[in-house]
Amino acid sequence: MNFLRQDVNFVQSSIYQEKTRYYPHLSFTGNRTGPDDLLRYYSGVIFSEKTMAYAGVDYTKNTITGWNLQTGAVGYINPDRDYYSQIWARLGKKININANSHINLSGGVTYALDQPQEIDDIYSQSQASEIFLRSHLKWGIFSVGAVYYFGDILPNSYDDRLAIDFSIRPINNLEFSAYFAPIDKTSSRSL
């Protein structure tokens, strides 16, 4: 019952105010869809206080042997905390064991190129880049998975974190799951 213990005279308060404004957004998007791949392209302009223009492309490929590739890039003029330039790539492989069981192995990288670290004149570091490895085993109604984020490799990257999860699905509409993070150096630590 350690989580109920606290200092008697400890007072802490934080007040955050956020204004939301809606701006017109003009975009041009399209795709080329094949039997086992998808190419999407997009560009546009967000007419905010600082007009933001962007262009991007992403590609997804699935093979009958269980491989999955996703890659893409988007670039912004006048980026902000929510809309910023980035490139990413993910590679995964599904290995079937039998009709009800399989293993998924994947890894990926996201590199945030120009996400600002300030909100007005307040410095607020954010983690937007990541390098990770993931594995997931589904065996009948049981599954177990693990994901590891490698910290301090890319600028503004997530810190080192290992999360392990378990789940059981006794019927289609009911699932029980749990996770724990034996390694977690993030600021919002979750055991």
PEQUI-V365493 format. One record per residue. PSI is psi in whole degrees, -180 to 180 (* if undefined). Layout:
# PEQUI-V365493
PSI
PSI
This chain:
# PEQUI-V365493
26
-26
-12
-8
134
160
140
-43
17
121
128
133
146
134
124
130
136
130
135
127
143
134
152
147
119
126
157
120
158
171
160
113
126
-178
-28
14
164
126
122
145
148
151
162
-179
131
117
70
-167
-44
114
128
124
148
160
143
167
144
156
136
134
130
139
160
-15
5
3
145
128
133
132
155
174
147
140
140
143
130
58
158
-170
-29
-31
108
160
141
157
150
157
139
142
131
158
128
125
112
133
-50
-167
-30
8
142
165
134
128
133
164
162
170
138
129
112
116
-40
36
121
147
12
146
109
-113
23
124
129
100
137
151
116
-18
151
150
127
158
139
144
148
128
125
124
97
-121
-3
151
151
142
164
143
137
125
127
117
165
27
-48
154
145
37
159
149
169
132
132
122
134
132
152
147
157
135
91
-33
167
-36
18
127
136
133
159
157
161
157
91
-25
121
104
15
162
-27
68
136
109
*
